[in-house]
Amino acid sequence: MSIENKEVGRAFEARPAGVGLCICWLGLALVLSGCASEPVYHRLWRGMMAPQVKQPEFISGLNQIFLPQTVEAGRAAEVAQGAQGRGEGRLLAYQPVVTAEALPQFPDDIALVTYKSKRDYDGLVQDAASDRYRELHWQYYDYEASRSIAVVPFRGVVKVGDVYDLYPRFSEWRSGFSALFVQRRRLNLATSADPEPYRAEVEFYLKSSLKQDLEMNIQGHVVAVDPDYWIEYLSWQSADQRRRGLEELKKRDKSMKFSIYSFDVELANSFLKKTGSLKPGSGLNIQW
């Protein structure tokens, strides 16, 4: 759940001339709509507990070590850059969820971590991560089963194993109201020799979402596609929009042939407490 790249821990347009005022107005529109002038950079962390670790110890480690250190790194970057207001530092948003053994072979925790850019991510890892902090992960996490994956813009084609951002210029995840929505591959198809129908259904769903998200007031949408399940991070402008949006998503799920709704978690917009900020079955859209 950290800002770390696992590989680091393991060792771990040009614009045409003459566009004039159009670009200025475009930039203003992007700012007012909560979008960045260039795509933000997300990483999706999926962590599995180390075999020797019990859940109470794991949860304690998250709350006392990984959550505060990740947030502190983001705050330090803002101070160092002289940032004013939300979203000006390297780390833009941090949204961890503890899934509490929701599904077989499902990650024990998930986190969508949002950076201003890939360059800012690389700089933050180099600035904030010590060897001890990197190695500390593997006291809590299964080294082989846990992974951090870069999120890529969705361009119309789904590959199982990838993570996609439907709106890569949307940056205001921290100020929005987020939820994690999980669907699993139908059990009678989980061992099918042909994964294509499942993959194609997810692809169709994402293409449809580009049209239907507006109707549900969804402003941010990141999707991770696994062979046995797929997860969505979604953002709305208000808690009421989130509640109604999740209801609509569950209705859409009933029309799917190869996937079925599993569970969802509404992330609490919260500052970290001294103890117990994150509990099994809960998620945070951490504020700072």
N, C-alpha and C positions, 0 to 999 in steps of 0.2 A: 504494500500500500504506500510505499514511499515514492519519492521523486526519483529514485535511483533507476538507472537502466541495468537490467539483470546482467547484461554482458559486461558492464563496467565492474560489477561486483564479481563476476566470474574470473577475471585475471588479476571486472563487473562488465515584370513584363514591360520588358521595357515598354513604356507608353509611346505611341506615335506622337510626333511633334504637332503642335497646333491644336490641341484639344481644348485649350483655353478654359473658360468658365465652366464648361460642362463637367470637368473633373472636380472642380471646387464644389459644385452643387451635389455631385455624386458622393464626394467624401462627406459632406454635411448630412446627406440622407442616410449614409451608412452609420454615422455616429448616432443620429437620432433614432435609428431603428435597432440599436444595440449590436451593430455589426462592426467588425474590425475592417480597416482598410485593406488588410491582407489576411489570408487564412490563418487562424490560430493553430496551435499544435497540441494535440491530445495524445496521451498514452493511457491505455487501459491495462490496469494491473489485475491479475487474477492469482490469488494466493491460496496455497494449500498448506495446512498445518503440517509441521514436521511430525513424524510418527511418535516421537518421544514426548510431544507437548500435549497437555490436556487443555480443554477449552477455557477454563478459568484463567490459566496462565497465559494463554494466547490472547484473550480479551484484555487482560491486564497489560500485556506488552503493547498492544495497539494503542490503548488509551494513555499509557504513561511514557511511551517511547516514540512510536512511529508517527502518530497523529501530531503531537506538539512539535516534534523536530521538523516535520514536513512543513507545517504552517509557519514555524519560526523562520525557516529558510526563505519562504515567500515574503514574509514581512521584512526580513533583513534586506532582500533585494529591492523592495520598494523604498526603504529608507536610503539605501546606497545610491539609488538612482534619483533621489529627490522627488519621488512620485507624489502627486497630489490626488487624493481620491482613489476610488475603487478601480481596479483593473489596469493600473499603470505599471506594475512591477512585472517581473518575469513570470511568476506564478499567478495565474488569473483565478483558478478555481480548483477545489479539492473536494471530491464527493465519494467518501468511502461507505461501503455497505457490508455488514456481517450477515451472511445468509443462513447461518445456523443449521447446516446440514439439510438444506431444503430439498435437494435432489441427489441421487447417487452420482458420485464422481463430479459433483458440482463444486466450484471453488468455495473455500471457507470465507473468503472475503474478496470483494471486488472494489476497485476505485477508478473513477474517471478523473484524471489529473490534467488540467488545462494550462498550457503555457502560452505566452504571447507569440512565440515563434520557435522554430526548431533551434535557431541560434541561441535564443534565451534558455531553452532547455539544456543545451550542451553547456552553456556557461554556468547555469545553476548547479548542475551535477558536479562540475569541476570546482566551483566555489564552496559548495555547502557539504559535499560528501567526503567524509574521512574514511580511511580504510577500516577503522573500527566500526563505524556506522554501517558500512556495506556488509561487513562480515556478521554484524549483529542480526541481520535478516535471517541468516541460516540457522540461528539458534531457535527460531520460531517457525520458519517456513521450510517446506520440502523443496530442496534445491532443484531437483529435476522436474517437479510438477508445477512449480510456480513460474509465472512469466509476465513480462511487461511487453505490450505490443503497441506499435505506432498506429494511430488511426489515420486512415487515408480518405480523401474525398470520394463519395459515391459517384461513379460515372456510368451507371446503368447495368453493370455486370457484377454478379456476386460470385465470389470464390470462397468456399468453405474454409474457415481458418482465419479469414481477414476481419478487420474491424473498420466500419465505414462511418463517415460524417456526412449527413445529408445536407447540412448547411454550414460549410467550413468557415464562413466569415462571421458567423454568430459567436460573440465573445462573452455575453453577459450571463454566463451560467451561474455565477455566484449570487447575483441579484434576483435570479428567477426562482421558480418553485419546481423542484425536480422530483422525478420518480424513476425507479428501476422496474422494468416490466419484463417478465421472463416467460418464454414459451419453449416447450420441449418438443422434440420430435416424437411423434406417436409411437408408443412402445412396440406395437406390432410391426413397425417399419424400422426400428432402431438397428436391426442386424441385417437389413436388406443389402444385397450385393450391389444394388443400383441406388446411389444417393441422389441421382439427378432430379427426381420429382420433388424431393424436399428442397434441394438447392434452388430449383426453378420457382418454387412457391415463395421462398424468402425473397428472391429477386423481384418477383411480381409484386409482392407486398411493399418493398421499398420504392419501386416505381410508382405504385398507387399512393404511397405516403406523400410523395412530392406534391400530389394534388389534394389529398385529403387532410394533411396536417393543418393547412390554413383554416379549414372548417372547424378543427378542434383546437385552434389557437396555440398549436405547438410551434415554439420558436427555435428550439434546439433538439437535435435528434441524432444520436450515435447508436450504431447497431453492431454487435459482435456476433458472428455466425460460427458456431461450433458444430461438429458432426452430430451431436446429440441434443443440443439446445441452442437457443439464441436469445440474447439479452439486449434490451433497449434502455438507454438513458434518454430521458425526455425532459424538456424544460417548458414551463408556461410562465406567464407574467403574474399570475395570482394563484392562490390556493384553491379558489373556487373553480377556476379554469382547469386546474389539475384534476380536481375531483370529477368534474364532468368529462374531461378528456379520458381518464382511466375507464370510466363507465363505457364510453364509446369504443375504446380499444377492446374491451372484453366482448362487446357485441360483434366487432369485426372478426374476432378470433373464431366465432362459431361457424364462420363460412370457410374456414381453412381445413383442408383435407389431410395434410401431412404434418401439421403442427397443432398443439393444443396449449391453451393457457395454463400456466403453472402457478405463478404468484407475482405479486407486485409489492414494492416498498416505497412509501412516500418519505422523501428525505427531509429531515427537519433543518430549517435554516437556524443555525445555532453557533455561538461562540463555544470554544472548548471549555469544559469545566475542569476542576482539579482532578476529579475522579469520575469514572463511569459515564463519560460522554457517549460512548458507543456500546450498545448492548446487542446480544444475539437477536437477529430478526429486525434490526433497525439500520437506518442510514442517516448520514449527515451531509448537508450542504454547508461546509464549514465557512464561517464568517471571520473576518479579521479587519 
